[in-house]
Amino acid sequence: MFANTYPYNGVVYPITDMALTCKVKDLSLITPMDDVAGFRFIPIHDLDTDMFGMASARKVLEKYKKTYSETFKSHQYGKGHY
Protein backbone atom coordinates (compact mmCIF):
# COMPACT_ATOMS: atom_id res chain seq x y z
CA MET A 1 0.00 0.00 0.00
CA PHE A 2 1.21 3.47 -0.84
CA ALA A 3 0.18 6.73 0.80
CA ASN A 4 -1.05 9.51 -1.43
CA THR A 5 -3.21 12.62 -1.40
CA TYR A 6 -6.13 13.52 -3.64
CA PRO A 7 -7.05 17.19 -3.99
CA TYR A 8 -10.72 17.64 -4.83
CA ASN A 9 -12.94 20.66 -4.64
CA GLY A 10 -10.56 22.63 -2.43
CA VAL A 11 -9.97 19.76 0.03
CA VAL A 12 -6.91 17.49 0.09
CA TYR A 13 -7.91 13.95 1.05
CA PRO A 14 -5.38 11.40 2.33
CA ILE A 15 -5.75 8.17 0.36
CA THR A 16 -3.99 4.84 0.06
CA ASP A 17 -3.22 3.34 -3.34
CA MET A 18 -3.27 -0.43 -3.66
CA ALA A 19 -2.86 -2.88 -6.50
CA LEU A 20 -4.27 -6.37 -6.65
CA THR A 21 -3.52 -9.25 -8.96
CA CYS A 22 -5.57 -12.29 -9.83
CA LYS A 23 -5.75 -15.17 -12.26
CA VAL A 24 -8.62 -15.20 -14.75
CA LYS A 25 -9.82 -18.44 -16.32
CA ASP A 26 -12.06 -16.94 -19.01
CA LEU A 27 -11.16 -13.54 -20.46
CA SER A 28 -14.27 -13.55 -22.67
CA LEU A 29 -16.33 -12.62 -19.60
CA ILE A 30 -14.64 -9.23 -19.22
CA THR A 31 -17.12 -6.50 -20.13
CA PRO A 32 -16.40 -2.76 -19.89
CA MET A 33 -19.21 -1.01 -18.01
CA ASP A 34 -20.04 2.29 -16.32
CA ASP A 35 -17.10 4.66 -16.74
CA VAL A 36 -14.80 2.13 -18.43
CA ALA A 37 -14.75 2.40 -22.22
CA GLY A 38 -12.56 -0.64 -22.85
CA PHE A 39 -9.62 -2.71 -21.74
CA ARG A 40 -6.39 -4.08 -23.10
CA PHE A 41 -3.60 -6.27 -21.85
CA ILE A 42 -0.06 -4.91 -21.90
CA PRO A 43 2.96 -7.10 -21.13
CA ILE A 44 4.43 -6.07 -17.80
CA HIS A 45 7.83 -5.25 -19.28
CA ASP A 46 6.11 -2.84 -21.74
CA LEU A 47 4.33 -0.83 -19.04
CA ASP A 48 5.77 2.66 -18.78
CA THR A 49 5.57 4.15 -15.30
CA ASP A 50 5.40 7.62 -16.86
CA MET A 51 1.91 6.72 -18.16
CA PHE A 52 0.55 6.99 -14.62
CA GLY A 53 -0.37 10.43 -13.34
CA MET A 54 0.09 9.91 -9.60
CA ALA A 55 3.54 9.28 -8.13
CA SER A 56 2.20 6.62 -5.78
CA ALA A 57 0.69 4.69 -8.71
CA ARG A 58 4.08 4.80 -10.43
CA LYS A 59 5.68 3.41 -7.26
CA VAL A 60 3.15 0.58 -7.14
CA LEU A 61 3.95 -0.35 -10.74
CA GLU A 62 7.71 -0.09 -10.24
CA LYS A 63 7.54 -2.37 -7.21
CA TYR A 64 5.27 -4.83 -9.00
CA LYS A 65 7.49 -4.97 -12.08
CA LYS A 66 10.54 -5.65 -9.91
CA THR A 67 8.79 -8.28 -7.78
CA TYR A 68 7.15 -9.93 -10.79
CA SER A 69 10.41 -10.09 -12.70
CA GLU A 70 12.34 -11.52 -9.75
CA THR A 71 9.58 -14.06 -9.02
CA PHE A 72 9.51 -15.41 -12.54
CA LYS A 73 13.29 -15.48 -12.85
CA SER A 74 13.51 -17.63 -9.72
CA HIS A 75 10.83 -20.15 -10.82
CA GLN A 76 10.42 -22.59 -13.65
CA TYR A 77 8.34 -20.22 -15.79
CA GLY A 78 9.71 -19.74 -19.27
CA LYS A 79 10.20 -16.66 -21.38
CA GLY A 80 7.10 -14.89 -22.55
CA HIS A 81 5.46 -14.77 -19.14
CA TYR A 82 6.88 -11.38 -18.24
URURSUL-V274256 format. One record per run of one state. SS is the DSSP state (alpha for helix, beta for strand, coil for the rest). FROM is the first residue (numbers start at 1). LEN is the number of residues. If there is no record, write none. Layout:
ss=SS from=FROM len=LEN
ss=SS from=FROM len=LEN
//
This chain:
ss=coil from=1 len=1
ss=beta from=2 len=7
ss=coil from=9 len=2
ss=beta from=11 len=7
ss=coil from=18 len=9
ss=alpha from=27 len=3
ss=coil from=30 len=14
ss=alpha from=44 len=3
ss=coil from=47 len=2
ss=alpha from=49 len=3
ss=coil from=52 len=3
ss=alpha from=55 len=19
ss=coil from=74 len=9
//
